[in-house]
Amino acid sequence: MAVEMELSRILIRELNDFQLIELQEVGGDRSFPIVIGLPEAQAIERRLKGIEIKRPQTHELMANIIEQLGAELESITISDLSEHTFFATLNLRRNGEALQIDSRPSDAIALGVAGGVPIYVEEHVLDAAQSDPQ
């Protein structure tokens, strides 16, 4: 069963090779960090703040493609954790058909935050993330 989560914070340290985003359980107290790259962290922060840029970057491009294909991003699911790597899906709907597209969690979150789509995490991933020291 999937648990609804929300992005609770982004920790950007431009001098490090990695950044952190933290997901918090909606209506609960569980949370966990995901290590991401600087460009992804900056894209998430920019999309959260509604900062527009002159030319589309990767996440804007993906959003444009989804829209032009007549699909809608309904939610994001972080579906697995294997060898310290999280896996996610973009859950789309097109002409009434549900589609799942494999994605890195950071890309999925960057794509979804601007549209306010829900983020879900599978229960087994939450359990593993809380016991995995990353």
ChimeraX attribute file (.defattr): number of C-alpha atoms within 10 A of each C-alpha:
attribute: neighborCount
match mode: 1-to-1
recipient: residues
	/A:1	8
	/A:2	15
	/A:3	17
	/A:4	20
	/A:5	22
	/A:6	20
	/A:7	18
	/A:8	14
	/A:9	13
	/A:10	18
	/A:11	17
	/A:12	17
	/A:13	12
	/A:14	13
	/A:15	8
	/A:16	9
	/A:17	10
	/A:18	17
	/A:19	21
	/A:20	19
	/A:21	19
	/A:22	16
	/A:23	21
	/A:24	17
	/A:25	19
	/A:26	16
	/A:27	9
	/A:28	10
	/A:29	7
	/A:30	13
	/A:31	17
	/A:32	17
	/A:33	19
	/A:34	18
	/A:35	19
	/A:36	20
	/A:37	15
	/A:38	19
	/A:39	13
	/A:40	20
	/A:41	25
	/A:42	17
	/A:43	22
	/A:44	25
	/A:45	19
	/A:46	16
	/A:47	20
	/A:48	15
	/A:49	11
	/A:50	11
	/A:51	9
	/A:52	10
	/A:53	9
	/A:54	5
	/A:55	8
	/A:56	12
	/A:57	10
	/A:58	14
	/A:59	20
	/A:60	18
	/A:61	13
	/A:62	15
	/A:63	18
	/A:64	13
	/A:65	12
	/A:66	16
	/A:67	13
	/A:68	10
	/A:69	9
	/A:70	11
	/A:71	18
	/A:72	17
	/A:73	23
	/A:74	17
	/A:75	21
	/A:76	27
	/A:77	25
	/A:78	25
	/A:79	19
	/A:80	18
	/A:81	18
	/A:82	10
	/A:83	7
	/A:84	13
	/A:85	13
	/A:86	18
	/A:87	18
	/A:88	25
	/A:89	21
	/A:90	24
	/A:91	18
	/A:92	18
	/A:93	17
	/A:94	14
	/A:95	8
	/A:96	8
	/A:97	8
	/A:98	13
	/A:99	15
	/A:100	15
	/A:101	11
	/A:102	13
	/A:103	17
	/A:104	15
	/A:105	24
	/A:106	23
	/A:107	20
	/A:108	27
	/A:109	30
	/A:110	22
	/A:111	24
	/A:112	23
	/A:113	22
	/A:114	18
	/A:115	14
	/A:116	14
	/A:117	16
	/A:118	17
	/A:119	26
	/A:120	22
	/A:121	21
	/A:122	17
	/A:123	16
	/A:124	14
	/A:125	20
	/A:126	21
	/A:127	13
	/A:128	14
	/A:129	21
	/A:130	13
	/A:131	10
	/A:132	13
	/A:133	7
	/A:134	11
